[in-house]
Amino acid sequence: MSDILDKLNSLKENVIKLNEKIDSTNLENKLLKNQQSQLVSEKSELIKKNETAKSHLRALLERIDNIKDYGKD
């Protein structure tokens, strides 16, 4: 009888540890999802800034070319 109780207690402890691990993993998963969401937003903002910078650079290079062409006349 004592052997069965020991096994049940051991099983109970294992279930408790497993539940703690599940809680910990769920929290980690939630935090990682939040981090991923923030990184996706940041990436989107950086892509927009990059496109804006490209546009400004193209406009600047076009103005430089126009100035060069103007001097050739």
N, C-alpha and C positions, 0 to 999 in steps of 0.2 A: 504494500500500500504506500509506503514511504517513497518507494522508487517512482511510482506513478505521480505522486504529488511533486516530487522533485522535477520530473519531466514536464509536468503542467506549469510549474513555476518558471522553469527554463523557457518554455514556449511562450508564456506570458511576457517575460522579459524581452524575448526576441521580437514579439509583436509590438511591444512598446518602442523598442529601438527602431523597428521598421517604420512605425508611424512617425517617429521623430525625423527619420531620414526622408520620408515622403514630404513632411512639412518643410524641411530644409530645402529639398529639391524644388518644391513648388514655389517657395520664396525666391530661390535663385532664378528659376525660370521666369517669374514675374519681373524681376529686376533686369534680366537679360532682354526681355521683350521691350521693356521701357527704354533701355539703352539702345536697342536696335531702332526703335521708333525715332529716338532723338538723332541717331546717326543718319537715318534716311532723310529726315528733315534738314539736317546740316548739309548733307550731300546735295540735296535739291537747291538749297540756298547758294552753295558754292558753284554749282553748275550755272545758275542764273548770273552770278557775279562774273564767272569766267566768260559767258556769252556776251555780257555787257562790255567787259574789258576787250574782248576780240573785236566787237563792233567799233568801239572807240579807237582801237589801234588801226583797224582798216580805214576808218575815216581819216585818221591822222596821216597814214601812209598815202592815201589818195590826195590829201591836201599837199603833201610834200611833192608828189609826182606832178601835180598841177603847177606848183611853184617852179619846178625844174622845167616843165614844158613852156611855161610863160617866159622864162629867161632865154629860150632858144629862138624866139621870134625876133 
